[in-house]
């Protein structure tokens, strides 16, 4: 969230980056990548970390394998 510090986590990547990588591997809309990443980061951090993003997409975009 604005003005907050992100957790680096304990794995190879920080909490946010690690979850984003997991979400990018799934076939889904790009908006769902952001939503699912945010939900999982909030869950895994016990609500201490709440990712924010600003989107100006003008269409529906999907990630497919």
N, C-alpha and C positions, 0 to 999 in steps of 0.2 A: 504494500500500500504506500502511497506517497508519504515521504518523510520517515519511513520505516527501514530497518536493516533486514536483509534477507538472511536466512539460515544457510550455512554452507553444508549442513548435513554431515553424515559420517561415511558416505560412500565415495566412489570415484568422482561423482558430480555433486553439485549442490542439490538440495531438495527440489527446487523448481526445475532446474535443468534436467535432472534425472527423470522427473515425472513427465516433462515435455517430450523427452526422447521416447519414453514408453508410449505416449499418446500419438506421436508422429508415425509410429509403426502400425497403427490400426487404421483400416479404411473407414474414414468418417469425414464429415464436413469440417472445414478449417475452423469454423466457429466452435464446433464441438471439441476440437483439440484444446482451445483456450478454456472453455467451460470445464471440461473434464480435468484438465491440469489444475485449475484453480480449486475445484472441489477436493481433489486428492491432496493437494498441498495443505489446504486448510485442515483436512482430516488428519493427515500425518503429523502436522505441527500442533495439533490440539487447539487450532484457531489462532495461534500466535503469528502465523504468516498468512497473509491474504493477498495473493497476486492481483494486480490491476492491469488492464490493458485498454487502450483506446483504439477502436477499429473504425475504419471508414470504407469498408468493403462495399462494392456496388453490385455484387452478384453473389451467387452461391458457388462455392468452390469445394471440391472434394479431394481427399487424398485416397488413392487406390493403390493396390499392390500390383 
